[in-house]
Amino acid sequence: MSRYDYFGYYKPASPREAKGGIKAQSKWGAFGKSWWAKRWISVLESFNIGARLGRGRSYARSGQVVSIEIDKGIVKAKVQGTRARPYRVTIKVKVLNLSEWKRLAKILSTKALFAAKLLAGEMPENIEETFKEAGLSLFPEKAGDLETECSCPDWSNPCKHIAAVYYLLGEEFDRNPFLIFKLRGIGQEELTAFIGTREPEPGEVDSEKRSNLAGSKETALEPLSTDPDKFWEGNSREDLDYGEVSIPEMDAGLPKRLGSFPFWRGKEHFFAELENIYRKASPAGINVFLGVRRFSING
């Protein structure tokens, strides 16, 4: 029997296995944790493409997306489907011109909290309101703002291959929210440079920040030792006060603060495996520190 039964029902074929493809970090549930990632996903889901959304999520989680390249206003990707060659996916986002970005930056520079967060590499909440104040939008809002294309034979646009790339982009926005700005035509350094060109008005620096600045000037730095042996070897163990030494409540706390790798390709969830390593290594580290005994994390 063909892929169509007597009632014209289409039986989707399973895609070819893609080795080393990009895998979504979320194994179930919704894609994207931050409000901006969810906002991006909502644009895709507003297209009402039905079962293709589910197929796209499955493709994203199983690693069918072979590659993703992001540049200003465009995303190019390859997705392994049923054919030998991966399908070519293109997502184009309408970029804002230079005058529009300058207009937005002028408004952002008057909002001290927004500007501070952006200069610190954070995405402020309610930033969409500032875009609207400038007569712009951060996310695509109408058909002309977004153009998608795939080399697959599916008549639907967006298809499941485009949906898979879209979902993975949502996850990547969690890690690096400034990719949204890049898709709209400006990089993070360019945006912060626009905002940073304006000098703060008197009174915009709050009292807490002033006290922190004053305190930093008064704090004397400990001078480095001129003795080469002490410089390279550091203080002896007896000279150091370690305080209470215990296993942290959260495994892999520091790597989690640094964030995940872009477009993870491993077979296992990155942080799940890292947590397991830290969980085994922590008791070993305590034993070495206390001089109790040597301990193998594989034991």
The 8 nearest C-alpha neighbors of each residue, nearest first, counted from 0:
[[1, 2, 4, 3, 5, 10, 9, 8],
 [0, 2, 3, 4, 10, 9, 5, 7],
 [1, 3, 10, 9, 4, 0, 11, 8],
 [4, 2, 9, 1, 7, 8, 10, 5],
 [5, 3, 7, 6, 8, 2, 1, 0],
 [4, 6, 7, 3, 8, 0, 1, 2],
 [7, 5, 4, 8, 3, 9, 2, 10],
 [6, 8, 3, 4, 5, 9, 2, 10],
 [9, 7, 3, 4, 6, 10, 5, 2],
 [8, 10, 3, 2, 11, 7, 4, 6],
 [9, 11, 2, 12, 3, 8, 4, 1],
 [12, 10, 9, 13, 2, 14, 3, 8],
 [13, 11, 10, 14, 81, 2, 80, 9],
 [12, 14, 81, 11, 15, 80, 16, 10],
 [15, 13, 81, 80, 12, 16, 79, 82],
 [16, 14, 81, 80, 17, 79, 13, 82],
 [15, 17, 18, 14, 63, 79, 80, 62],
 [16, 18, 63, 20, 79, 15, 19, 62],
 [19, 17, 20, 16, 62, 65, 63, 264],
 [18, 20, 264, 17, 21, 265, 65, 62],
 [21, 19, 62, 65, 64, 18, 264, 63],
 [22, 20, 264, 62, 64, 263, 262, 65],
 [23, 21, 62, 60, 264, 263, 59, 61],
 [22, 24, 60, 25, 59, 167, 21, 26],
 [23, 25, 26, 268, 22, 263, 60, 170],
 [26, 24, 23, 27, 30, 28, 60, 29],
 [27, 25, 24, 60, 23, 28, 268, 30],
 [28, 26, 25, 29, 30, 60, 24, 56],
 [27, 29, 30, 26, 25, 31, 56, 32],
 [28, 30, 31, 27, 25, 32, 37, 26],
 [31, 29, 170, 25, 166, 28, 169, 32],
 [30, 32, 170, 36, 37, 169, 33, 173],
 [31, 33, 173, 36, 34, 37, 30, 170],
 [34, 32, 36, 35, 173, 31, 37, 172],
 [33, 35, 37, 36, 38, 32, 31, 124],
 [34, 36, 38, 37, 33, 39, 172, 176],
 [37, 35, 169, 31, 39, 33, 38, 34],
 [38, 36, 40, 34, 39, 35, 31, 41],
 [37, 39, 35, 41, 36, 40, 34, 42],
 [40, 38, 36, 37, 41, 42, 169, 35],
 [41, 39, 37, 43, 42, 38, 169, 44],
 [40, 42, 44, 38, 43, 39, 45, 37],
 [43, 41, 45, 40, 39, 44, 38, 46],
 [44, 42, 40, 45, 41, 46, 39, 165],
 [43, 45, 41, 46, 42, 47, 40, 52],
 [44, 46, 42, 43, 47, 41, 48, 40],
 [45, 47, 44, 48, 43, 42, 157, 49],
 [48, 46, 45, 49, 44, 43, 52, 50],
 [49, 47, 46, 51, 52, 50, 157, 44],
 [50, 48, 51, 47, 52, 53, 46, 44],
 [51, 49, 52, 53, 54, 48, 159, 55],
 [50, 52, 159, 54, 53, 49, 48, 55],
 [51, 53, 55, 50, 54, 49, 162, 56],
 [54, 52, 56, 50, 55, 51, 57, 49],
 [53, 55, 51, 57, 52, 56, 159, 58],
 [54, 56, 163, 159, 162, 52, 58, 53],
 [57, 55, 59, 53, 54, 58, 163, 60],
 [56, 58, 54, 60, 55, 59, 61, 53],
 [57, 59, 55, 63, 61, 56, 60, 163],
 [58, 60, 163, 56, 57, 23, 62, 61],
 [61, 59, 23, 22, 57, 58, 62, 56],
 [60, 62, 58, 59, 63, 22, 57, 23],
 [61, 63, 22, 20, 21, 64, 60, 59],
 [64, 62, 58, 79, 17, 78, 20, 61],
 [63, 65, 78, 62, 20, 21, 66, 77],
 [64, 66, 20, 77, 78, 21, 63, 79],
 [67, 65, 76, 77, 64, 68, 21, 20],
 [66, 68, 76, 75, 69, 77, 74, 65],
 [69, 67, 75, 74, 76, 70, 66, 73],
 [70, 68, 74, 73, 67, 75, 71, 182],
 [69, 71, 73, 72, 74, 182, 68, 181],
 [72, 70, 184, 182, 181, 73, 183, 185],
 [71, 73, 182, 92, 94, 183, 184, 91],
 [72, 74, 91, 70, 71, 90, 92, 69],
 [75, 73, 69, 90, 68, 89, 70, 91],
 [76, 74, 89, 68, 67, 88, 90, 73],
 [77, 75, 67, 88, 66, 87, 68, 89],
 [76, 78, 87, 66, 65, 86, 85, 88],
 [77, 79, 64, 85, 86, 65, 63, 160],
 [80, 78, 85, 63, 17, 86, 64, 15],
 [81, 79, 14, 82, 15, 85, 78, 86],
 [80, 82, 14, 15, 13, 83, 12, 79],
 [83, 81, 84, 80, 85, 15, 79, 14],
 [82, 84, 85, 81, 15, 80, 79, 86],
 [83, 85, 82, 86, 79, 80, 81, 78],
 [86, 84, 79, 78, 77, 80, 87, 83],
 [85, 87, 78, 150, 77, 151, 79, 88],
 [88, 86, 77, 150, 149, 76, 85, 78],
 [87, 89, 149, 76, 148, 75, 77, 161],
 [90, 88, 75, 148, 147, 74, 149, 91],
 [89, 91, 147, 74, 73, 146, 148, 75],
 [92, 90, 73, 146, 72, 145, 147, 74],
 [91, 93, 145, 72, 144, 73, 94, 182],
 [92, 94, 144, 72, 145, 183, 91, 95],
 [95, 93, 183, 184, 72, 92, 96, 182],
 [94, 96, 184, 183, 99, 100, 93, 97],
 [95, 97, 99, 98, 94, 100, 184, 101],
 [96, 98, 100, 99, 101, 95, 102, 184],
 [97, 99, 101, 100, 96, 102, 95, 103],
 [100, 98, 102, 96, 101, 97, 95, 103],
 [99, 101, 103, 97, 102, 98, 104, 96],
 [102, 100, 104, 98, 103, 99, 105, 97],
 [101, 103, 99, 105, 100, 104, 98, 133],
 [102, 104, 100, 106, 101, 105, 133, 107],
 [105, 103, 107, 101, 106, 102, 194, 108],
 [104, 106, 102, 108, 103, 107, 101, 109],
 [107, 105, 103, 104, 109, 108, 102, 110],
 [108, 106, 104, 110, 109, 105, 114, 103],
 [107, 109, 105, 194, 110, 106, 114, 104],
 [110, 108, 107, 106, 111, 105, 114, 199],
 [111, 109, 107, 108, 113, 112, 114, 106],
 [110, 112, 114, 113, 109, 115, 108, 203],
 [111, 113, 115, 114, 110, 116, 123, 117],
 [114, 112, 116, 110, 115, 111, 123, 117],
 [113, 115, 117, 111, 112, 116, 108, 107],
 [116, 114, 112, 118, 113, 117, 111, 119],
 [117, 115, 119, 121, 113, 118, 114, 123],
 [116, 118, 120, 121, 114, 119, 115, 122],
 [117, 119, 115, 120, 116, 191, 114, 121],
 [120, 118, 116, 117, 121, 115, 114, 191],
 [119, 121, 117, 118, 116, 122, 177, 187],
 [122, 120, 116, 117, 119, 123, 118, 176],
 [121, 123, 117, 176, 116, 124, 120, 177],
 [124, 122, 126, 113, 116, 121, 125, 117],
 [123, 125, 126, 122, 127, 34, 113, 35],
 [126, 124, 127, 128, 123, 129, 122, 113],
 [125, 127, 129, 128, 124, 123, 130, 113],
 [126, 128, 130, 125, 129, 137, 131, 136],
 [129, 127, 131, 126, 130, 125, 132, 136],
 [128, 130, 132, 126, 127, 131, 133, 107],
 [129, 131, 135, 127, 133, 136, 132, 128],
 [130, 132, 134, 128, 135, 133, 129, 136],
 [133, 131, 129, 130, 134, 128, 135, 106],
 [134, 132, 130, 131, 135, 103, 129, 102],
 [133, 135, 131, 132, 130, 136, 129, 103],
 [136, 134, 130, 131, 133, 137, 132, 99],
 [137, 135, 130, 138, 131, 127, 139, 134],
 [136, 138, 127, 130, 139, 135, 183, 180],
 [139, 137, 136, 140, 39, 179, 38, 183],
 [138, 140, 144, 141, 145, 137, 136, 92],
 [139, 141, 138, 144, 142, 136, 42, 145],
 [142, 140, 143, 144, 139, 145, 138, 42],
 [141, 143, 144, 145, 140, 146, 139, 46],
 [142, 144, 141, 145, 146, 93, 140, 139],
 [145, 143, 93, 139, 142, 141, 92, 140],
 [144, 146, 92, 143, 91, 142, 139, 93],
 [145, 147, 91, 90, 92, 148, 144, 143],
 [148, 146, 90, 89, 91, 157, 145, 156],
 [147, 149, 89, 88, 90, 146, 150, 156],
 [150, 148, 88, 151, 87, 89, 86, 161],
 [149, 151, 87, 86, 152, 88, 148, 153],
 [150, 152, 149, 153, 86, 87, 160, 80],
 [153, 151, 154, 150, 149, 155, 158, 86],
 [154, 152, 155, 151, 158, 156, 149, 150],
 [155, 153, 152, 156, 158, 151, 157, 149],
 [156, 154, 158, 153, 157, 48, 159, 51],
 [157, 155, 158, 154, 147, 148, 153, 149],
 [156, 158, 161, 155, 147, 162, 159, 148],
 [157, 159, 156, 155, 161, 160, 162, 51],
 [158, 160, 55, 51, 162, 161, 54, 163],
 [161, 159, 163, 162, 158, 55, 78, 164],
 [160, 162, 164, 158, 163, 159, 157, 165],
 [161, 163, 55, 159, 165, 160, 164, 166],
 [164, 162, 55, 59, 160, 166, 165, 161],
 [165, 163, 167, 161, 162, 166, 168, 160],
 [164, 166, 162, 168, 163, 167, 161, 169],
 [167, 165, 169, 163, 168, 164, 162, 30],
 [168, 166, 170, 164, 169, 165, 23, 171],
 [167, 169, 171, 165, 166, 170, 172, 164],
 [170, 168, 36, 166, 172, 167, 171, 31],
 [171, 169, 31, 167, 173, 172, 168, 30],
 [170, 172, 168, 174, 173, 169, 175, 167],
 [171, 173, 176, 175, 169, 174, 170, 36],
 [174, 172, 170, 171, 175, 33, 36, 176],
 [173, 175, 171, 172, 176, 258, 259, 170],
 [174, 176, 172, 177, 173, 178, 171, 179],
 [177, 175, 172, 178, 179, 173, 174, 122],
 [178, 176, 179, 180, 175, 187, 181, 186],
 [177, 179, 181, 180, 176, 175, 182, 172],
 [180, 178, 177, 182, 181, 176, 183, 172],
 [179, 181, 183, 177, 178, 182, 185, 186],
 [182, 180, 185, 178, 186, 184, 71, 183],
 [181, 183, 72, 71, 179, 184, 180, 92],
 [182, 184, 94, 180, 181, 72, 95, 185],
 [183, 185, 94, 71, 181, 182, 72, 95],
 [184, 186, 181, 180, 183, 189, 190, 71],
 [187, 185, 181, 189, 188, 190, 180, 184],
 [186, 188, 190, 189, 177, 191, 185, 180],
 [189, 187, 191, 190, 186, 192, 185, 193],
 [190, 188, 192, 186, 187, 191, 193, 185],
 [191, 189, 187, 193, 192, 188, 186, 194],
 [190, 192, 194, 188, 193, 118, 189, 195],
 [191, 193, 195, 189, 190, 194, 188, 196],
 [194, 192, 190, 191, 195, 196, 104, 189],
 [193, 195, 191, 108, 192, 104, 196, 197],
 [194, 196, 192, 197, 193, 191, 198, 118],
 [197, 195, 194, 193, 192, 198, 191, 108],
 [198, 196, 195, 194, 199, 108, 193, 105],
 [197, 199, 200, 196, 195, 108, 194, 201],
 [200, 198, 203, 197, 201, 204, 111, 202],
 [199, 201, 203, 202, 198, 204, 197, 109],
 [202, 200, 203, 199, 204, 198, 205, 111],
 [201, 203, 204, 200, 205, 199, 206, 209],
 [204, 202, 201, 200, 205, 199, 111, 206],
 [205, 203, 202, 208, 206, 209, 201, 199],
 [206, 204, 208, 207, 203, 209, 202, 210],
 [205, 207, 209, 208, 210, 204, 211, 202],
 [208, 206, 210, 209, 205, 211, 204, 212],
 [207, 209, 211, 206, 210, 205, 212, 204],
 [210, 208, 206, 212, 207, 211, 213, 205],
 [209, 211, 213, 207, 212, 208, 214, 206],
 [212, 210, 208, 214, 209, 213, 215, 207],
 [211, 213, 209, 215, 210, 214, 208, 216],
 [214, 212, 210, 216, 211, 215, 209, 217],
 [215, 213, 211, 217, 216, 212, 210, 218],
 [214, 216, 212, 218, 213, 217, 211, 219],
 [217, 215, 213, 214, 218, 212, 219, 211],
 [216, 218, 214, 215, 219, 213, 212, 220],
 [219, 217, 215, 216, 214, 220, 213, 221],
 [220, 218, 217, 221, 216, 215, 222, 214],
 [221, 219, 222, 218, 223, 217, 215, 216],
 [220, 222, 219, 223, 224, 218, 225, 217],
 [223, 221, 220, 224, 219, 225, 230, 226],
 [224, 222, 225, 221, 230, 226, 220, 229],
 [223, 225, 226, 230, 222, 229, 227, 228],
 [224, 226, 227, 223, 230, 229, 228, 222],
 [225, 227, 224, 229, 228, 230, 231, 223],
 [228, 226, 230, 229, 225, 231, 224, 232],
 [229, 227, 230, 231, 226, 232, 233, 225],
 [228, 230, 233, 232, 226, 227, 231, 224],
 [231, 229, 227, 228, 233, 224, 232, 226],
 [230, 232, 228, 229, 233, 227, 226, 234],
 [233, 231, 229, 230, 228, 234, 235, 227],
 [234, 232, 229, 230, 231, 235, 228, 224],
 [235, 233, 238, 236, 232, 229, 239, 237],
 [234, 236, 238, 237, 233, 239, 232, 229],
 [235, 237, 238, 239, 234, 240, 233, 241],
 [236, 238, 235, 239, 240, 234, 241, 233],
 [239, 237, 235, 236, 234, 240, 241, 233],
 [240, 238, 236, 237, 241, 235, 234, 242],
 [239, 241, 242, 238, 237, 236, 243, 244],
 [242, 240, 239, 243, 244, 236, 238, 237],
 [241, 243, 240, 244, 239, 245, 238, 237],
 [242, 244, 241, 245, 240, 246, 247, 285],
 [243, 245, 242, 241, 246, 285, 288, 247],
 [246, 244, 247, 243, 285, 248, 281, 282],
 [245, 247, 281, 248, 244, 282, 285, 249],
 [248, 246, 249, 245, 250, 252, 281, 251],
 [247, 249, 246, 250, 252, 245, 251, 278],
 [250, 248, 247, 252, 251, 246, 274, 278],
 [249, 251, 274, 252, 277, 278, 248, 247],
 [252, 250, 274, 254, 253, 277, 255, 249],
 [251, 253, 255, 250, 249, 254, 256, 247],
 [252, 254, 256, 255, 251, 257, 250, 258],
 [255, 253, 257, 256, 251, 252, 258, 259],
 [256, 254, 258, 252, 253, 257, 251, 259],
 [255, 257, 253, 254, 258, 252, 259, 251],
 [258, 256, 254, 255, 253, 259, 252, 260],
 [259, 257, 255, 256, 254, 174, 260, 253],
 [258, 260, 261, 174, 257, 255, 269, 270],
 [259, 261, 263, 262, 258, 174, 269, 171],
 [260, 262, 263, 259, 171, 174, 175, 258],
 [261, 263, 21, 260, 264, 171, 22, 167],
 [262, 264, 21, 261, 22, 260, 265, 23],
 [265, 263, 21, 22, 20, 19, 262, 266],
 [266, 264, 267, 263, 268, 269, 22, 19],
 [265, 267, 264, 268, 22, 19, 269, 62],
 [268, 266, 265, 269, 272, 271, 264, 270],
 [267, 269, 271, 270, 24, 272, 266, 265],
 [270, 268, 272, 271, 267, 273, 265, 259],
 [271, 269, 273, 272, 268, 274, 255, 259],
 [272, 270, 274, 268, 273, 269, 275, 267],
 [271, 273, 275, 270, 274, 269, 268, 276],
 [272, 274, 270, 276, 275, 271, 269, 277],
 [275, 273, 277, 271, 250, 276, 272, 251],
 [274, 276, 278, 272, 273, 277, 279, 271],
 [277, 275, 273, 279, 278, 274, 280, 272],
 [278, 276, 280, 274, 279, 275, 250, 281],
 [277, 279, 275, 276, 280, 281, 274, 250],
 [280, 278, 296, 276, 277, 281, 275, 282],
 [279, 281, 277, 283, 296, 278, 282, 276],
 [280, 282, 284, 283, 278, 279, 277, 246],
 [283, 281, 285, 284, 280, 286, 279, 246],
 [282, 284, 280, 286, 294, 281, 285, 287],
 [283, 285, 281, 287, 282, 286, 288, 280],
 [284, 286, 288, 282, 287, 283, 289, 281],
 [285, 287, 289, 291, 283, 288, 284, 290],
 [288, 286, 290, 284, 285, 289, 283, 293],
 [287, 289, 285, 286, 290, 284, 291, 283],
 [290, 288, 286, 291, 287, 285, 292, 284],
 [291, 289, 287, 288, 292, 286, 293, 285],
 [290, 292, 286, 289, 287, 293, 288, 285],
 [293, 291, 290, 286, 294, 287, 289, 283],
 [292, 294, 287, 295, 286, 291, 283, 290],
 [293, 295, 283, 292, 296, 286, 298, 287],
 [296, 294, 297, 298, 283, 293, 280, 279],
 [295, 297, 279, 298, 280, 294, 283, 276],
 [298, 296, 295, 279, 294, 280, 276, 283],
 [297, 295, 296, 294, 279, 283, 280, 293]]
